[in-house]
Amino acid sequence: MKHLYLLLISFLLFSCETNDTSYTGTSDESPAYSETTESEYENEESIDCSDAKSAASNGYDYARQAYHSEAMEDIQYYARKAMDEFESAMSYASDCGCDEANYAADEAYEYARKAYNADTVEDGESYAKRAMDAGEDVESYASDCENQ
């Protein structure tokens, strides 16, 4: 009777489920804990600012087209498109937590806006060139944020 009682207690002790959430094995196996490698931590911490870079690149292209335009209507058309892209770049840079890219995108937007509102072709070209330069900075800063 004593042996039957010990056998019953042993069975109950070993058949109970564990509440340990990191345990992935069965009751017949040793616990299999998940090991996280250092590279998995790096992937979790990496920042993806690819949308900000893409929008900045598009904004740069439109600002370049405005810069090379000879008519005020063309400058305004491309400057407006550049403004839209730099505004998107600001949002994306904010989303990925890249303050430098956000500030540069804001600067690029302001220069594109000035190109759009310029009174002369020369002023429009000058502001479009500045928007291009700031657009390059956005791409550079977004890349830096991704590589940190």
Secondary structure, DSSP 4 states (H G I P E B T S, - for coil): -HHHHHHHHHHHHHHSPP--TT--S-TTS---PPPPPHHHHHHHH----HHHHHHHHHHHHHHHHHHT--SHHHHHHHHHHHHHHHHHHHHHHHHTT-HHHHHHHHHHHHHHHHHHH-SSHHHHHHHHHHHHHHHHHHHHHHHHHHT-
